Amino acid sequence: MTPDDRTPLDRLPLLAVDLETTGLSPTRDHVLAVGWVPVDGARIVLSGGRRHVVRHGDPGEAVAIHGLTHDDLEEGRPLPEVLGELRRALAGRVLLAHHAPFELAFLDAAFRAAGETPALPPAVCTLELQQRLLGRHGEIGPGELRLWTARARHGLPVTAAHDALGDALACAELYLAQAAELGVSGPLSLGDVRRREPWLDRVRAWWRGRR
């Protein structure tokens, strides 16, 4: 059962997810790698961490960022297999990501490309949480919402970027630091941190459902 808004954060099951893609457009680009790690309350479950490369013929223009080569992709797994494992890992959990709209849009497109109906859970976005925290102190400067800048603000160590599992773990660590700061004034629940879909997202979801 997916947690509801009343679920306390100290008992909230999440799955931190990160994608590496050929580009930035969910309608034109493709998922190349998926990484995830479970978060149970305030504990990161490292034993549940996974990284899967998706079989694909072209690493795309973003190859300089994600570093996945043709050889890597040839040895990858078929997209439906990776999505099936991700769906099982997400069961009963809330999706956690830095800039969650990006992951949600690509996963929606990937599930549809695999012939499946997307059934994505509620999401928590660490970028939005960082925006909330920084907004308490005034204007937000350029680059302050980036994952690595946000981690530095919370005293988290520098790690390698643009590996799906590494970035998922980096997001999970940032979330725990953010939750601790947000919860200083009292216990929080999912409803206090869950991403609220803007009206445009809801319209797009309605339109996709009619196609």
DARAMO-V211119 format. One record per residue. N is the residue number from 1. SS is DSSP state (a for helix, b for strand, c for the rest). Layout:
BEGIN
{{N & SS} {N & SS}}
END
This chain:
BEGIN
{{1 & c} {2 & c} {3 & c} {4 & c} {5 & c} {6 & c} {7 & c} {8 & b} {9 & a} {10 & a} {11 & a} {12 & c} {13 & b} {14 & b} {15 & b} {16 & b} {17 & b} {18 & b} {19 & b} {20 & b} {21 & b} {22 & c} {23 & c} {24 & c} {25 & c} {26 & c} {27 & c} {28 & c} {29 & c} {30 & c} {31 & b} {32 & b} {33 & b} {34 & b} {35 & b} {36 & b} {37 & b} {38 & b} {39 & b} {40 & b} {41 & c} {42 & c} {43 & b} {44 & b} {45 & b} {46 & b} {47 & b} {48 & b} {49 & b} {50 & b} {51 & b} {52 & b} {53 & b} {54 & b} {55 & c} {56 & c} {57 & c} {58 & c} {59 & c} {60 & c} {61 & c} {62 & c} {63 & a} {64 & a} {65 & a} {66 & a} {67 & c} {68 & c} {69 & c} {70 & a} {71 & a} {72 & a} {73 & a} {74 & a} {75 & c} {76 & c} {77 & b} {78 & c} {79 & a} {80 & a} {81 & a} {82 & a} {83 & a} {84 & a} {85 & a} {86 & a} {87 & a} {88 & a} {89 & a} {90 & a} {91 & c} {92 & c} {93 & c} {94 & b} {95 & b} {96 & b} {97 & b} {98 & c} {99 & c} {100 & a} {101 & a} {102 & a} {103 & a} {104 & a} {105 & a} {106 & a} {107 & a} {108 & a} {109 & a} {110 & a} {111 & a} {112 & a} {113 & a} {114 & c} {115 & c} {116 & c} {117 & c} {118 & c} {119 & c} {120 & c} {121 & c} {122 & c} {123 & b} {124 & b} {125 & b} {126 & a} {127 & a} {128 & a} {129 & a} {130 & a} {131 & a} {132 & a} {133 & a} {134 & a} {135 & a} {136 & c} {137 & c} {138 & c} {139 & c} {140 & c} {141 & c} {142 & c} {143 & c} {144 & c} {145 & c} {146 & c} {147 & a} {148 & a} {149 & a} {150 & a} {151 & a} {152 & a} {153 & a} {154 & c} {155 & c} {156 & c} {157 & c} {158 & c} {159 & c} {160 & c} {161 & c} {162 & c} {163 & c} {164 & a} {165 & a} {166 & a} {167 & a} {168 & a} {169 & a} {170 & a} {171 & a} {172 & a} {173 & a} {174 & a} {175 & a} {176 & a} {177 & a} {178 & a} {179 & a} {180 & a} {181 & a} {182 & a} {183 & a} {184 & a} {185 & a} {186 & c} {187 & c} {188 & c} {189 & b} {190 & a} {191 & a} {192 & a} {193 & a} {194 & c} {195 & c} {196 & c} {197 & c} {198 & c} {199 & a} {200 & a} {201 & a} {202 & a} {203 & a} {204 & a} {205 & a} {206 & a} {207 & a} {208 & a} {209 & a} {210 & a} {211 & c}}
END
